[in-house]
Amino acid sequence: MWILELDDTEIRLSKDGEVVITQPGIAWAEVKDLKFGDTALSVAKLFPARVHTQYWNLMDQSHVEPKGFAVETQADLVYQQLLHIKEQGKLGDEDEILIVVPSDRTEQQLKLLYGIVLKAGYNVVDFVDLGVAGALACDGKGAIAYVSVGMQRTVITHLNVSDRVVREKVSVTPQLGILPLANTWIRMVAEKFLASSRFDPRKFAETEQQIFDQILAFVQSSKNNTAIETEYRGFTRQVEISKAEVIEVAQDRFASARSHLNAEEDLVLSHITHTIPGLTDALTQNGRKYFVSTFGSMVEELTVSLGDDLDSGQCSLHTSLTKQATSAEEVDQHSNVPTESPVHPTHILHQATAYPIGSEFSVNSGELGEAQLFTLEHRSQGTALKIGTSAPITVNGARVRTELFVHPGDRISVLDRNYELIMVQG
């Protein structure tokens, strides 16, 4: 089955659980050209008037100024990106597709979106609420909030979870989004440049873009410190920043999301939400439990939960779905509850090399740490494995969908790699 998730931080098209194309919901509309995704992100500070980041939120017929190639309204941008995704993903006109939409979409916006996707040649079978879909695989019960940080705002879906996941209400905070956060971090870096060299990189589009690119790469990496460089008219300047500083200046924005949470709610965090430095800790104060939703687990649960409903011929928005019991093959043998006296593995073994875990150890997809696969974190209750990617991860052959506690002797597999947790004495 084809699934299109319209979360604007990572719009993803998948076929039978495999991601075909992913790109952020951002557009660069020139007079004679139109580009989307990372290409538009790479010039967001260079051409701010022609780079558009709100059209997936607005989803209306308001005018785009200045107009660009084949674009006059916000709806035109949505239509053109959907065409681009369809072409790049090689989605056929007859291929049936399920579309997952953010929880804050109004009825009017959904009607407009339905018309746009039909005009773009999509054969839509149903729409599903993103918060409901994201919570299907979580183990929690009762009051659950699904938190999704978008490009310009954060959407919090308040759910009641039992044998069904039911959407009850939706909260939105524009103070917390990837781009508002980036502006906060750019301001912090600019103040460091002013203090060290009296140079304000925000005065020049090219140096502001340089900081924007580097700060986004840094917060997505596993590094705790980095150097931010600017080059302008042959002069190179540099300042050092740390993850601790990045987290500190973002606390007010984090608090804006926390203020919408009820005391009794546990959390399900989107992949992007979970990877923002410091945000998970800010949202889970006072012992609030959380789970991490991965795209792979969402697709699996949607496929099973909807079942024959997709053949009904009625296209509608699902704001509640039945949770499916986890199969015996997918239940982790340790469960997600640690023992009272945990035994921590000291090293993680990959091929012939044992790496010390320390208090925290992250495994990345490349030598430069481009994408985090998973993290091991020593806690008082045990050693937690935190998922950092949509790639399928198994522990002892069982699929892992949310954070869980692991033990010496456990075997972890992700992509084409195999790891073993061991204890080294002395």
C-alpha positions in Angstrom: 0.0 0.0 0.0 1.1 3.5 -0.8 1.1 6.0 2.2 1.8 9.8 2.1 2.5 11.5 5.4 2.0 15.3 5.2 4.0 16.3 8.3 5.8 19.3 6.8 9.2 18.6 8.5 9.3 15.3 6.6 6.7 14.7 3.9 7.2 11.0 3.2 5.9 8.8 0.4 6.2 5.1 1.0 5.2 1.9 -0.7 4.7 -1.3 1.3 6.5 0.3 4.3 9.6 1.4 2.3 10.2 5.1 2.1 10.4 6.2 -1.6 10.8 9.9 -1.1 11.1 12.3 1.8 11.5 16.1 1.8 10.5 19.1 4.0 7.5 21.2 3.0 9.3 24.3 1.8 9.3 25.8 -1.6 11.6 28.2 -3.6 9.5 30.0 -6.2 11.6 31.9 -8.8 10.1 33.6 -11.8 11.0 30.8 -14.2 11.7 27.9 -11.8 10.2 26.1 -8.8 12.1 23.9 -6.4 11.1 22.1 -3.2 12.6 20.4 -0.1 16.3 20.6 0.8 17.1 22.7 -2.3 14.7 25.4 -1.0 16.0 25.0 2.6 19.5 25.7 1.4 18.5 29.2 0.2 16.0 30.0 2.9 18.1 32.9 4.3 19.5 34.0 0.9 16.1 34.6 -0.8 13.6 34.9 2.1 11.0 36.6 0.0 10.8 33.8 -2.5 11.1 30.9 -0.1 7.8 29.8 1.3 7.3 27.7 4.5 3.7 28.3 5.5 1.6 26.8 2.7 1.1 23.4 4.3 -0.2 25.2 7.4 -2.4 27.8 5.6 -3.8 25.4 3.0 -5.9 28.1 1.5 -6.3 30.3 -1.6 -4.5 33.4 -0.2 -2.1 35.0 -2.6 1.7 34.3 -2.7 3.8 37.5 -2.9 5.8 37.8 -5.0 4.3 35.3 -7.4 6.5 32.6 -8.8 6.7 30.0 -11.6 3.2 28.4 -11.9 2.4 29.7 -8.4 -0.1 32.4 -7.4 -1.7 31.0 -4.2 -0.7 28.9 -1.2 -2.9 26.1 -2.7 -0.8 26.3 -5.9 2.4 25.5 -3.8 0.6 22.5 -2.2 -0.5 21.3 -5.6 2.9 21.7 -7.2 4.8 19.9 -4.4 2.3 17.0 -4.6 3.0 16.8 -8.4 6.7 16.8 -7.7 6.4 14.1 -5.1 4.2 12.0 -7.4 6.6 12.3 -10.2 9.8 11.7 -8.2 8.2 8.7 -6.3 6.9 7.2 -9.6 3.4 6.9 -8.1 0.9 5.8 -10.8 -2.5 7.3 -11.4 -4.1 3.9 -10.6 -2.1 3.3 -7.4 -4.3 3.6 -4.3 -2.9 5.8 -1.6 -3.6 6.6 2.0 -2.9 10.1 3.2 -1.9 11.0 6.8 -2.7 14.6 7.7 -1.7 16.8 10.7 -4.4 16.9 13.4 -5.0 20.6 13.2 -6.5 20.5 9.7 -9.9 22.2 9.5 -12.8 20.7 7.6 -12.4 23.5 5.0 -8.7 22.7 4.6 -9.4 19.0 4.2 -12.0 19.7 1.5 -9.5 21.9 -0.3 -6.7 19.3 0.1 -9.0 16.5 -1.3 -9.6 18.6 -4.4 -5.9 19.3 -4.8 -4.8 15.7 -4.5 -7.5 14.6 -7.0 -6.4 17.3 -9.4 -2.8 16.1 -9.0 -3.8 12.6 -10.1 -3.7 10.8 -6.7 -6.1 7.9 -6.2 -6.9 8.6 -2.6 -8.7 5.8 -0.6 -8.7 7.5 2.8 -7.3 10.2 5.2 -6.0 9.4 8.7 -5.2 11.8 11.5 -1.4 11.9 12.1 -1.8 11.9 15.9 -4.0 8.9 15.9 -1.7 7.1 13.4 1.4 7.9 15.5 -0.1 6.6 18.7 -1.2 3.2 17.3 2.0 1.4 18.2 2.5 2.9 21.7 2.1 0.7 24.7 0.4 3.4 26.8 -3.2 3.5 27.9 -5.5 6.4 29.0 -4.6 10.0 28.3 -1.9 10.3 25.7 -0.6 13.3 23.8 1.0 13.0 20.4 3.6 15.8 20.0 4.8 16.8 16.5 7.1 19.7 15.9 6.6 21.1 12.4 8.4 23.7 10.4 6.5 26.6 11.8 4.5 25.3 14.7 4.0 22.3 17.0 0.7 20.3 16.9 -0.3 18.4 20.1 -3.0 15.8 19.6 -4.8 14.8 22.8 -5.9 11.2 22.7 -7.7 8.6 24.7 -6.1 5.2 24.2 -7.6 1.9 25.2 -8.4 -0.8 22.6 -9.0 2.2 20.3 -7.0 5.4 19.8 -9.5 8.3 19.8 -8.7 12.0 19.1 -10.3 14.2 21.7 -8.8 17.7 21.0 -5.9 19.5 19.3 -3.5 22.2 20.6 -1.2 24.3 18.5 1.7 26.5 19.6 3.5 28.7 16.9 6.3 29.4 19.3 7.9 26.0 18.8 8.8 25.0 15.3 12.0 24.1 13.5 12.3 27.5 11.8 11.5 29.5 15.0 14.0 27.4 16.9 16.6 28.0 14.1 16.1 31.8 14.4 16.7 31.5 18.2 19.9 29.6 17.6 21.1 32.0 14.9 20.6 34.9 17.3 22.6 33.1 20.0 25.4 32.4 17.5 25.3 36.0 16.2 25.7 37.3 19.7 28.8 35.2 20.1 30.2 36.6 16.9 29.5 40.2 18.0 31.2 39.6 21.3 34.3 38.1 19.8 34.7 40.1 16.6 32.0 42.8 16.5 30.7 41.1 13.3 27.0 40.5 13.0 26.4 37.7 10.5 22.7 38.5 10.3 23.4 41.6 8.3 24.4 39.6 5.2 22.2 36.9 3.7 25.1 34.7 2.7 26.6 34.5 6.3 23.2 34.1 7.8 22.6 31.1 5.5 26.0 29.7 6.5 25.0 29.7 10.2 21.5 28.3 9.4 23.0 25.3 7.5 25.6 24.6 10.2 23.3 25.0 13.2 20.7 22.6 11.7 23.4 20.0 11.0 24.8 20.4 14.5 21.5 19.9 16.4 20.8 16.8 14.3 24.2 15.3 15.0 25.5 13.4 18.1 28.2 15.9 18.8 28.2 17.9 22.0 30.3 20.8 20.7 31.1 22.3 17.3 32.6 25.3 15.6 30.4 27.6 13.5 32.3 29.4 10.7 31.4 32.3 8.5 33.2 33.5 5.4 32.6 36.9 4.0 34.8 38.9 1.6 37.8 36.7 2.2 37.6 36.8 6.0 36.8 33.7 8.0 35.4 34.0 11.5 34.6 31.2 14.0 32.9 30.7 17.3 32.3 27.6 19.5 28.9 26.5 20.6 27.7 23.5 22.7 24.5 21.5 22.9 24.0 22.8 26.4 23.8 26.4 25.0 21.5 25.3 22.2 19.2 23.7 24.8 19.3 26.7 27.2 18.2 29.3 24.8 15.3 27.1 23.6 13.7 26.6 27.0 11.0 29.3 26.5 10.0 27.7 23.2 9.9 24.3 24.8 7.8 25.6 27.7 5.2 26.9 25.2 4.5 23.2 24.2 4.7 21.9 27.7 2.0 24.4 28.8 -0.6 22.6 26.6 0.0 19.2 28.2 -2.3 17.9 30.9 -0.7 16.5 34.1 -2.0 13.0 33.5 -0.9 12.7 29.9 1.9 10.5 28.8 3.5 11.3 25.5 4.1 9.9 22.0 6.8 11.9 20.2 7.3 12.1 16.5 10.8 11.2 15.2 11.7 14.9 14.6 10.4 15.9 18.1 12.5 13.3 19.8 15.7 14.3 18.0 15.6 18.1 19.0 18.2 18.5 21.7 16.7 19.0 25.2 13.1 18.9 24.1 12.3 15.4 25.3 13.7 16.2 28.8 11.7 19.4 28.9 8.4 17.7 28.0 8.9 14.7 30.3 9.5 16.5 33.6 8.0 15.0 36.7 8.4 11.5 35.5 6.1 11.7 32.5 6.4 8.6 30.4 7.0 8.8 26.7 7.2 6.7 23.5 8.8 7.5 20.2 6.8 6.9 17.0 8.7 5.8 14.0 7.4 5.9 10.4 7.9 2.2 10.0 5.8 1.3 13.0 3.1 3.7 12.0 2.9 2.2 8.5 2.6 -1.3 9.9 -0.1 -0.5 12.4 -2.1 1.5 9.9 -2.1 -1.3 7.4 -3.4 -3.8 10.0 -5.8 -1.4 11.8 -7.6 -0.2 8.6 -7.8 -3.6 7.0 -10.8 -4.0 4.9 -12.1 -0.5 5.7 -9.9 0.7 2.8 -12.1 -1.2 0.4 -15.3 0.5 1.5 -15.2 3.0 -1.3 -15.9 5.8 1.2 -13.1 8.4 1.5 -13.2 9.9 4.9 -10.9 11.2 7.7 -10.2 8.6 10.5 -9.9 10.4 13.9 -10.1 7.1 15.8 -8.7 3.6 15.0 -8.6 0.2 16.7 -5.3 -0.8 18.2 -4.1 -4.2 17.2 -2.6 -6.6 19.7 1.1 -7.0 19.2 2.0 -10.3 17.7 4.0 -12.8 19.7 7.0 -12.4 17.3 7.1 -8.7 17.9 6.9 -8.7 21.7 10.3 -8.0 23.3 11.2 -10.8 25.7 12.3 -8.3 28.4 9.3 -6.0 27.9 9.7 -2.3 28.6 9.8 -2.6 32.4 13.2 -2.8 33.9 14.1 -5.1 36.7 14.6 -3.7 40.3 18.3 -4.3 40.2 19.4 -3.6 36.7 22.7 -4.9 35.2 24.2 -2.4 32.8 26.1 -3.6 29.7 29.5 -1.8 29.7 30.3 -2.1 26.0 28.6 -2.5 22.6 30.4 -5.0 20.3 30.4 -4.4 16.5 32.4 -6.8 14.4 35.7 -7.2 16.3 35.6 -3.9 18.2 34.0 -3.3 21.6 33.0 0.4 22.2 32.5 1.6 25.8 29.0 2.8 26.4 29.7 5.2 29.3 26.6 7.2 30.4 25.4 7.5 26.8 26.4 6.1 23.5 25.0 6.8 20.0 25.2 4.8 16.9 25.1 6.7 13.6 24.6 5.8 10.0 27.9 7.2 8.8 31.3 8.2 10.0 30.3 11.8 10.2 27.2 11.0 12.2 24.7 12.1 9.5 21.7 10.3 11.0 21.4 8.8 14.4 20.3 5.1 14.4 19.9 4.6 18.1 21.2 5.7 21.5 22.0 3.7 24.6 21.5 5.6 27.8 22.4 4.4 31.3 19.6 5.2 33.8 18.9 4.2 37.4 16.3 1.8 36.2 18.5 0.2 33.5 20.0 0.8 30.1 17.5 2.3 27.7 17.6 1.9 23.9 16.2 5.0 22.2 15.2 4.8 18.6 16.6 7.6 16.4 15.7 6.6 12.9 12.8 5.2 10.8 15.0 2.2 9.8 13.7 -1.1 11.2 15.5 -2.0 14.4 15.3 -5.4 16.1 16.5 -6.7 19.5 17.1 -10.4 19.6 15.1 -10.7 16.4 12.0 -8.9 17.7 11.0 -5.6 16.1 11.5 -2.6 18.3 8.9 0.2 18.0 9.4 2.3 21.1 12.0 2.9 23.7 12.9 -0.1 25.8 15.4 -1.4 28.3 18.2 -3.7 27.1 20.6 -6.1 28.9 24.0 -7.7 28.5 23.8 -10.4 25.8 21.1 -8.6 23.8 21.7 -8.4 20.0 20.7 -5.3 18.1 20.3 -5.2 14.3 19.7 -2.1 12.2 20.2 -1.7 8.4 22.9 -4.2 7.6 24.7 -4.0 10.9 24.7 -6.3 14.0 25.7 -5.3 17.5 25.9 -7.2 20.8 25.7 -5.7 24.3 28.4 -7.2 26.5 30.0 -6.7 30.0 33.8 -6.2 30.3 35.2 -6.5 33.7 37.9 -4.3 35.1 
